């Protein structure tokens, strides 16, 4: 994949098996056959990385959110490799065309099994006095298209502010925007959704005449993003997200009304089960939690929600015994483009009410205990799949999302992330299919 800004084509992303070329003006380096390259570790799975050119070390043990020293690389280098420092295993190999007498930063982002290299050529002319240049790279394809606001606002409660960059798709980059130098707040939101905050950086300094790149990378949960600012030919600063996302699910058997509040935010108003909410974003850390069933407090009074993670607060049981499970959700997109991910959440009230998820008569999750979630399964997308939830307690399926339709089949949209909930009394199961992404 290639970043193609409107000016100079300065950034380039290489897919796992594609050799790509970059053409631009050079400036500053070794001699006519060498150039300078360094490595920025933006992965979520590897603590330290090594960079080699033709199997010769360029930089070693580059830690997460750090950039190594520049090293000399031949412009005709047959193979640039990034390796896991611990195991020595090659994570990425590429053969880019490099301009002599230039400088490059190779960014490795993503997760184990799905890392992505991005090559930034740092050859931009300096900005004018009292001005700065800023490019944005969206290296978080799981997050989808993003808007980026660079403002002097006191917070990220956006109203009439104009986005500096809008509809920036995953694995793409913006042009170099020229703005006034100074200190700014950066707010990253979902595309055309001012209230869908993904990252807030309280203060970023863009000094006079500098050239900068804001790099957005993936989080463990998938929807939120982390940030780094790269000062060209200089340092990198790390701005991890401080946010977490939480939703509530009332799966009680019976008619006891359930409510849920996190740090004063009423995410589930008192209502009869079954009920599910959207995800809400909060500042991560130890948050106060107030969950009631029939006006009686249940579950933890506080919970430490980790930054970048996403959670389901599952209230399950019956009118006499209520329990709360805090489930960690994986809402990253399928690793294979065009596939779907699906998990099963068992909210049935009886301790022996195991549940299994079947898609097109193949088991995707088996014997899921009440109060737990299955590991998301990856599968092919479909215009109509036979999706059922089964339990040893029943001969027939206890839930079919497409029950009552003419086909009895459920469409599974490519690149979708789904949760199937089964809730309440095992003898009278209530189900819901949620498309989370």
HUBELZI-V370720 format. One record per residue. N is the residue number from 1. RES is the residue in three letters. SS is DSSP state (alpha for helix, beta for strand, coil for the rest). NEAR is the number of other ideal C-beta (glycine too) atoms within 10 Angstrom. D_FIRST is the distance of its C-alpha to the first C-alpha in Angstrom with 1 decimal. Layout:
n: {N & N}
res: {RES & RES}
ss: {SS & SS}
near: {NEAR & NEAR}
d_first: {D_FIRST & D_FIRST}
//
This chain:
n: {1 & 2 & 3 & 4 & 5 & 6 & 7 & 8 & 9 & 10 & 11 & 12 & 13 & 14 & 15 & 16 & 17 & 18 & 19 & 20 & 21 & 22 & 23 & 24 & 25 & 26 & 27 & 28 & 29 & 30 & 31 & 32 & 33 & 34 & 35 & 36 & 37 & 38 & 39 & 40 & 41 & 42 & 43 & 44 & 45 & 46 & 47 & 48 & 49 & 50 & 51 & 52 & 53 & 54 & 55 & 56 & 57 & 58 & 59 & 60 & 61 & 62 & 63 & 64 & 65 & 66 & 67 & 68 & 69 & 70 & 71 & 72 & 73 & 74 & 75 & 76 & 77 & 78 & 79 & 80 & 81 & 82 & 83 & 84 & 85 & 86 & 87 & 88 & 89 & 90 & 91 & 92 & 93 & 94 & 95 & 96 & 97 & 98 & 99 & 100 & 101 & 102 & 103 & 104 & 105 & 106 & 107 & 108 & 109 & 110 & 111 & 112 & 113 & 114 & 115 & 116 & 117 & 118 & 119 & 120 & 121 & 122 & 123 & 124 & 125 & 126 & 127 & 128 & 129 & 130 & 131 & 132 & 133 & 134 & 135 & 136 & 137 & 138 & 139 & 140 & 141 & 142 & 143 & 144 & 145 & 146 & 147 & 148 & 149 & 150 & 151 & 152 & 153 & 154 & 155 & 156 & 157 & 158 & 159 & 160 & 161 & 162 & 163 & 164 & 165 & 166 & 167 & 168 & 169 & 170 & 171 & 172 & 173 & 174 & 175 & 176 & 177 & 178 & 179 & 180 & 181 & 182 & 183 & 184 & 185 & 186 & 187 & 188 & 189 & 190 & 191 & 192 & 193 & 194 & 195 & 196 & 197 & 198 & 199 & 200 & 201 & 202 & 203 & 204 & 205 & 206 & 207 & 208 & 209 & 210 & 211 & 212 & 213 & 214 & 215 & 216 & 217 & 218 & 219 & 220 & 221 & 222 & 223 & 224 & 225 & 226 & 227 & 228 & 229 & 230 & 231 & 232 & 233 & 234 & 235 & 236 & 237 & 238 & 239 & 240 & 241 & 242 & 243 & 244 & 245 & 246 & 247 & 248 & 249 & 250 & 251 & 252 & 253 & 254 & 255 & 256 & 257 & 258 & 259 & 260 & 261 & 262 & 263 & 264 & 265 & 266 & 267 & 268 & 269 & 270 & 271 & 272 & 273 & 274 & 275 & 276 & 277 & 278 & 279 & 280 & 281 & 282 & 283 & 284 & 285 & 286 & 287 & 288 & 289 & 290 & 291 & 292 & 293 & 294 & 295 & 296 & 297 & 298 & 299 & 300 & 301 & 302 & 303 & 304 & 305 & 306 & 307 & 308 & 309 & 310 & 311 & 312 & 313 & 314 & 315 & 316 & 317 & 318 & 319 & 320 & 321 & 322 & 323 & 324 & 325 & 326 & 327 & 328 & 329 & 330 & 331 & 332 & 333 & 334 & 335 & 336 & 337 & 338 & 339 & 340 & 341 & 342 & 343 & 344 & 345 & 346 & 347 & 348 & 349 & 350 & 351 & 352 & 353 & 354 & 355 & 356 & 357 & 358 & 359 & 360 & 361 & 362 & 363 & 364 & 365 & 366 & 367 & 368 & 369 & 370 & 371 & 372 & 373 & 374 & 375 & 376 & 377 & 378 & 379 & 380 & 381 & 382 & 383 & 384 & 385 & 386 & 387 & 388 & 389 & 390 & 391 & 392 & 393 & 394 & 395 & 396 & 397 & 398 & 399 & 400 & 401 & 402 & 403 & 404 & 405 & 406 & 407 & 408 & 409 & 410 & 411 & 412 & 413 & 414 & 415 & 416 & 417 & 418 & 419 & 420 & 421 & 422 & 423 & 424 & 425 & 426 & 427 & 428 & 429 & 430 & 431 & 432 & 433 & 434 & 435 & 436 & 437}
res: {UNK & UNK & UNK & UNK & UNK & UNK & UNK & UNK & UNK & UNK & UNK & UNK & UNK & UNK & UNK & UNK & UNK & UNK & UNK & UNK & UNK & UNK & UNK & UNK & UNK & UNK & UNK & UNK & UNK & UNK & UNK & UNK & UNK & UNK & UNK & UNK & UNK & UNK & UNK & UNK & UNK & UNK & UNK & UNK & UNK & UNK & UNK & UNK & UNK & UNK & UNK & UNK & UNK & UNK & UNK & UNK & UNK & UNK & UNK & UNK & UNK & UNK & UNK & UNK & UNK & UNK & UNK & UNK & UNK & UNK & UNK & UNK & UNK & UNK & UNK & UNK & UNK & UNK & UNK & UNK & UNK & UNK & UNK & UNK & UNK & UNK & UNK & UNK & UNK & UNK & UNK & UNK & UNK & UNK & UNK & UNK & UNK & UNK & UNK & UNK & UNK & UNK & UNK & UNK & UNK & UNK & UNK & UNK & UNK & UNK & UNK & UNK & UNK & UNK & UNK & UNK & UNK & UNK & UNK & UNK & UNK & UNK & UNK & UNK & UNK & UNK & UNK & UNK & UNK & UNK & UNK & UNK & UNK & UNK & UNK & UNK & UNK & UNK & UNK & UNK & UNK & UNK & UNK & UNK & UNK & UNK & UNK & UNK & UNK & UNK & UNK & UNK & UNK & UNK & UNK & UNK & UNK & UNK & UNK & UNK & UNK & UNK & UNK & UNK & UNK & UNK & UNK & UNK & UNK & UNK & UNK & UNK & UNK & UNK & UNK & UNK & UNK & UNK & UNK & UNK & UNK & UNK & UNK & UNK & UNK & UNK & UNK & UNK & UNK & UNK & UNK & UNK & UNK & UNK & UNK & UNK & UNK & UNK & UNK & UNK & UNK & UNK & UNK & UNK & UNK & UNK & UNK & UNK & UNK & UNK & UNK & UNK & UNK & UNK & UNK & UNK & UNK & UNK & UNK & UNK & UNK & UNK & UNK & UNK & UNK & UNK & UNK & UNK & UNK & UNK & UNK & UNK & UNK & UNK & UNK & UNK & UNK & UNK & UNK & UNK & UNK & UNK & UNK & UNK & UNK & UNK & UNK & UNK & UNK & UNK & UNK & UNK & UNK & UNK & UNK & UNK & UNK & UNK & UNK & UNK & UNK & UNK & UNK & UNK & UNK & UNK & UNK & UNK & UNK & UNK & UNK & UNK & UNK & UNK & UNK & UNK & UNK & UNK & UNK & UNK & UNK & UNK & UNK & UNK & UNK & UNK & UNK & UNK & UNK & UNK & UNK & UNK & UNK & UNK & UNK & UNK & UNK & UNK & UNK & UNK & UNK & UNK & UNK & UNK & UNK & UNK & UNK & UNK & UNK & UNK & UNK & UNK & UNK & UNK & UNK & UNK & UNK & UNK & UNK & UNK & UNK & UNK & UNK & UNK & UNK & UNK & UNK & UNK & UNK & UNK & UNK & UNK & UNK & UNK & UNK & UNK & UNK & UNK & UNK & UNK & UNK & UNK & UNK & UNK & UNK & UNK & UNK & UNK & UNK & UNK & UNK & UNK & UNK & UNK & UNK & UNK & UNK & UNK & UNK & UNK & UNK & UNK & UNK & UNK & UNK & UNK & UNK & UNK & UNK & UNK & UNK & UNK & UNK & UNK & UNK & UNK & UNK & UNK & UNK & UNK & UNK & UNK & UNK & UNK & UNK & UNK & UNK & UNK & UNK & UNK & UNK & UNK & UNK & UNK & UNK & UNK & UNK & UNK & UNK & UNK & UNK & UNK & UNK & UNK & UNK & UNK & UNK & UNK & UNK & UNK & UNK & UNK & UNK & UNK & UNK & UNK & UNK & UNK & UNK & UNK & UNK & UNK & UNK & UNK & UNK & UNK & UNK & UNK & UNK & UNK & UNK & UNK & UNK & UNK & UNK & UNK & UNK}
ss: {coil & coil & coil & coil & coil & coil & coil & coil & coil & coil & beta & beta & beta & beta & coil & coil & coil & coil & coil & coil & beta & coil & coil & coil & coil & coil & coil & coil & coil & coil & coil & coil & coil & beta & beta & beta & beta & beta & beta & beta & beta & beta & beta & coil & coil & coil & coil & beta & beta & beta & beta & beta & beta & coil & coil & beta & beta & beta & beta & beta & beta & beta & beta & beta & coil & coil & beta & coil & coil & coil & beta & beta & beta & beta & coil & coil & coil & coil & coil & beta & beta & beta & beta & beta & coil & coil & coil & coil & coil & beta & beta & beta & beta & beta & coil & coil & beta & coil & coil & coil & coil & coil & beta & beta & beta & beta & beta & beta & beta & beta & beta & coil & coil & beta & beta & beta & beta & beta & beta & beta & beta & coil & coil & coil & coil & coil & coil & coil & coil & coil & beta & beta & beta & beta & beta & beta & beta & beta & beta & coil & alpha & alpha & alpha & coil & coil & beta & beta & beta & beta & beta & beta & coil & coil & coil & coil & coil & coil & coil & coil & coil & coil & coil & coil & coil & beta & beta & beta & beta & coil & coil & coil & beta & beta & coil & coil & coil & beta & beta & beta & beta & coil & beta & beta & beta & beta & beta & beta & beta & beta & beta & coil & coil & beta & beta & beta & beta & beta & beta & beta & beta & beta & beta & beta & beta & beta & beta & coil & coil & coil & coil & beta & beta & beta & beta & beta & beta & beta & beta & coil & coil & coil & coil & coil & coil & beta & beta & beta & beta & beta & beta & beta & coil & coil & coil & coil & beta & beta & beta & beta & coil & coil & coil & beta & beta & beta & beta & beta & beta & beta & beta & coil & coil & coil & coil & coil & coil & coil & beta & beta & beta & beta & beta & coil & coil & beta & beta & beta & beta & beta & beta & beta & coil & coil & coil & beta & beta & coil & coil & coil & beta & beta & beta & beta & coil & beta & beta & beta & beta & beta & beta & beta & beta & beta & coil & coil & beta & beta & beta & coil & coil & coil & beta & beta & beta & beta & coil & coil & coil & coil & beta & beta & beta & beta & beta & beta & beta & beta & coil & coil & coil & coil & beta & beta & beta & beta & beta & beta & beta & beta & coil & coil & coil & coil & coil & coil & coil & coil & coil & beta & beta & beta & beta & beta & beta & beta & beta & beta & beta & coil & coil & coil & coil & coil & coil & beta & beta & beta & beta & beta & coil & coil & beta & beta & beta & beta & beta & beta & beta & coil & coil & coil & beta & beta & coil & coil & coil & beta & beta & beta & beta & coil & beta & beta & beta & beta & coil & beta & beta & beta & beta & coil & coil & coil & coil & coil & coil & coil & coil & beta & coil & coil & coil & coil & coil & coil & coil & coil & coil & coil & beta & beta & beta & coil & coil & coil & coil & beta & beta & beta & beta & beta & beta & beta & beta & coil & coil & coil & coil & coil & beta & beta & beta & beta & beta & beta & coil & coil}
near: {16 & 18 & 21 & 13 & 17 & 8 & 9 & 15 & 15 & 24 & 24 & 24 & 23 & 23 & 13 & 14 & 7 & 10 & 11 & 16 & 11 & 20 & 10 & 15 & 12 & 16 & 14 & 12 & 22 & 16 & 10 & 9 & 11 & 19 & 24 & 21 & 26 & 21 & 27 & 25 & 26 & 29 & 24 & 17 & 13 & 23 & 13 & 15 & 28 & 22 & 23 & 21 & 18 & 13 & 9 & 11 & 11 & 25 & 19 & 16 & 13 & 24 & 13 & 17 & 18 & 17 & 22 & 21 & 11 & 20 & 19 & 15 & 25 & 15 & 19 & 12 & 20 & 10 & 12 & 24 & 17 & 24 & 20 & 18 & 16 & 12 & 9 & 8 & 9 & 14 & 21 & 17 & 17 & 20 & 14 & 20 & 12 & 24 & 18 & 15 & 17 & 22 & 20 & 23 & 24 & 25 & 26 & 21 & 26 & 24 & 16 & 11 & 8 & 18 & 20 & 23 & 24 & 24 & 22 & 25 & 26 & 21 & 21 & 22 & 12 & 13 & 22 & 12 & 8 & 11 & 15 & 24 & 22 & 25 & 24 & 25 & 26 & 25 & 26 & 28 & 22 & 25 & 29 & 18 & 16 & 26 & 22 & 23 & 21 & 23 & 16 & 10 & 14 & 8 & 11 & 21 & 11 & 18 & 6 & 5 & 15 & 10 & 20 & 19 & 20 & 15 & 11 & 23 & 12 & 19 & 18 & 21 & 27 & 21 & 16 & 22 & 16 & 11 & 15 & 13 & 18 & 13 & 11 & 22 & 17 & 23 & 24 & 29 & 21 & 16 & 15 & 11 & 13 & 17 & 10 & 15 & 19 & 27 & 27 & 20 & 21 & 14 & 9 & 18 & 14 & 22 & 13 & 14 & 14 & 19 & 22 & 24 & 27 & 26 & 28 & 26 & 25 & 27 & 27 & 19 & 24 & 25 & 25 & 28 & 24 & 26 & 23 & 26 & 19 & 23 & 18 & 19 & 16 & 11 & 9 & 19 & 14 & 13 & 21 & 19 & 24 & 16 & 22 & 25 & 24 & 25 & 22 & 26 & 26 & 28 & 28 & 28 & 26 & 16 & 9 & 21 & 16 & 26 & 18 & 27 & 17 & 23 & 15 & 9 & 12 & 13 & 18 & 22 & 12 & 14 & 12 & 12 & 23 & 22 & 20 & 20 & 17 & 10 & 19 & 15 & 19 & 18 & 12 & 20 & 14 & 10 & 19 & 12 & 21 & 17 & 22 & 19 & 26 & 15 & 10 & 9 & 11 & 19 & 19 & 14 & 9 & 13 & 17 & 11 & 24 & 14 & 17 & 23 & 21 & 25 & 21 & 25 & 23 & 26 & 29 & 26 & 24 & 16 & 14 & 10 & 13 & 24 & 19 & 20 & 20 & 15 & 17 & 13 & 24 & 17 & 23 & 23 & 21 & 22 & 13 & 13 & 9 & 9 & 17 & 25 & 25 & 25 & 25 & 25 & 28 & 28 & 33 & 29 & 25 & 15 & 12 & 11 & 23 & 18 & 28 & 20 & 24 & 19 & 22 & 15 & 8 & 10 & 12 & 20 & 21 & 13 & 12 & 23 & 15 & 24 & 20 & 15 & 22 & 21 & 11 & 22 & 19 & 12 & 19 & 14 & 15 & 17 & 10 & 14 & 21 & 17 & 25 & 23 & 25 & 20 & 23 & 11 & 15 & 13 & 7 & 8 & 17 & 21 & 22 & 20 & 20 & 17 & 11 & 7 & 11 & 6 & 10 & 14 & 17 & 22 & 15 & 23 & 13 & 12 & 16 & 17 & 23 & 23 & 24 & 25 & 25 & 26 & 27 & 24 & 15 & 19 & 13 & 8 & 24 & 18 & 19 & 18 & 17 & 17 & 12 & 21 & 18}
d_first: {0.0 & 3.8 & 6.9 & 9.5 & 12.8 & 15.8 & 17.4 & 16.6 & 12.8 & 13.5 & 10.6 & 7.3 & 5.1 & 5.1 & 5.3 & 9.1 & 10.0 & 7.9 & 9.5 & 8.2 & 10.9 & 11.9 & 15.1 & 17.4 & 21.0 & 22.3 & 25.0 & 27.0 & 26.7 & 28.6 & 29.4 & 28.0 & 26.2 & 25.0 & 22.8 & 22.6 & 20.1 & 20.4 & 18.9 & 18.5 & 19.0 & 17.6 & 17.7 & 20.3 & 21.6 & 22.3 & 25.1 & 24.6 & 22.1 & 22.7 & 20.8 & 21.9 & 21.5 & 23.1 & 24.6 & 26.3 & 26.1 & 24.4 & 24.9 & 26.3 & 26.6 & 24.3 & 25.2 & 23.2 & 22.6 & 23.8 & 22.5 & 24.1 & 25.9 & 24.5 & 25.1 & 25.4 & 22.7 & 23.3 & 20.9 & 21.2 & 20.6 & 19.9 & 18.3 & 17.1 & 17.6 & 17.8 & 20.8 & 22.7 & 25.8 & 28.1 & 27.4 & 25.9 & 23.3 & 20.0 & 17.2 & 14.3 & 14.6 & 12.6 & 14.0 & 12.6 & 14.9 & 16.8 & 19.4 & 22.9 & 24.8 & 22.0 & 20.8 & 17.5 & 16.8 & 14.4 & 13.8 & 13.7 & 13.7 & 14.3 & 17.2 & 18.7 & 17.1 & 13.8 & 12.8 & 9.5 & 9.6 & 9.0 & 11.0 & 13.4 & 15.8 & 19.1 & 20.7 & 21.5 & 25.2 & 27.2 & 28.0 & 31.6 & 34.4 & 34.3 & 30.7 & 27.4 & 23.7 & 21.3 & 17.5 & 16.0 & 12.7 & 12.3 & 11.3 & 13.4 & 11.8 & 15.3 & 17.0 & 15.5 & 15.8 & 17.9 & 20.5 & 21.5 & 25.2 & 26.6 & 30.3 & 33.8 & 34.7 & 36.7 & 34.4 & 31.5 & 33.8 & 32.2 & 34.2 & 33.8 & 31.2 & 28.4 & 24.8 & 23.3 & 19.8 & 19.6 & 17.4 & 14.4 & 12.0 & 10.4 & 7.2 & 8.2 & 10.9 & 14.3 & 16.4 & 19.0 & 21.9 & 25.4 & 27.8 & 31.2 & 31.3 & 33.0 & 32.6 & 30.6 & 29.9 & 26.3 & 26.0 & 22.7 & 23.3 & 21.8 & 20.9 & 24.3 & 26.2 & 28.2 & 29.9 & 26.9 & 26.6 & 23.8 & 24.4 & 27.4 & 27.7 & 31.3 & 31.1 & 28.6 & 30.1 & 28.5 & 31.0 & 32.1 & 30.1 & 27.2 & 23.4 & 21.7 & 18.4 & 18.7 & 16.2 & 16.4 & 16.0 & 17.1 & 20.8 & 22.6 & 23.6 & 20.2 & 21.1 & 22.2 & 20.1 & 21.0 & 20.7 & 20.9 & 21.7 & 20.9 & 23.5 & 22.2 & 24.1 & 25.9 & 25.8 & 23.7 & 25.4 & 24.7 & 25.3 & 25.0 & 25.8 & 29.5 & 29.2 & 29.6 & 29.7 & 32.7 & 34.1 & 37.6 & 38.9 & 42.6 & 43.4 & 47.1 & 49.6 & 52.3 & 52.5 & 52.3 & 50.3 & 47.4 & 45.9 & 43.3 & 42.9 & 40.6 & 41.8 & 43.7 & 40.9 & 42.3 & 39.3 & 41.6 & 44.8 & 47.8 & 47.4 & 48.4 & 46.2 & 43.9 & 41.4 & 37.8 & 36.1 & 32.7 & 31.0 & 32.4 & 31.0 & 33.4 & 33.7 & 33.3 & 36.2 & 39.7 & 40.1 & 43.4 & 43.3 & 46.1 & 46.1 & 49.2 & 50.5 & 53.7 & 53.8 & 54.0 & 51.4 & 49.3 & 46.5 & 45.5 & 46.6 & 43.6 & 40.3 & 37.7 & 34.4 & 31.6 & 29.0 & 25.6 & 27.3 & 28.3 & 31.7 & 34.1 & 37.8 & 39.6 & 43.3 & 45.0 & 48.5 & 51.5 & 54.0 & 55.9 & 53.1 & 49.8 & 46.9 & 43.7 & 40.5 & 37.6 & 34.5 & 31.1 & 28.4 & 24.9 & 22.9 & 19.4 & 17.4 & 17.6 & 15.6 & 15.1 & 13.5 & 16.5 & 19.1 & 21.5 & 23.3 & 27.0 & 29.7 & 33.5 & 35.6 & 39.3 & 41.6 & 44.7 & 48.0 & 49.6 & 48.8 & 48.9 & 46.7 & 43.7 & 40.9 & 38.4 & 35.3 & 35.0 & 32.4 & 33.4 & 36.3 & 34.2 & 34.7 & 31.7 & 33.9 & 37.5 & 40.5 & 38.9 & 41.6 & 42.8 & 41.2 & 38.0 & 34.5 & 32.8 & 29.6 & 26.8 & 26.4 & 23.2 & 24.0 & 23.0 & 23.0 & 26.0 & 27.9 & 30.9 & 31.4 & 34.8 & 34.4 & 37.5 & 38.8 & 41.8 & 44.4 & 47.2 & 49.5 & 49.1 & 49.1 & 46.9 & 43.6 & 44.1 & 41.1 & 39.1 & 36.8 & 37.5 & 41.3 & 43.3 & 40.7 & 41.4 & 38.9 & 38.9 & 35.1 & 32.4 & 29.1 & 26.1 & 23.1 & 19.6 & 17.9 & 21.4 & 23.2 & 27.0 & 30.2 & 33.5 & 36.5 & 40.0 & 42.8 & 46.5 & 49.4 & 48.5 & 51.1 & 49.6 & 45.9 & 43.7 & 40.1 & 37.0 & 33.4 & 31.1 & 27.5 & 26.2 & 22.6}
//
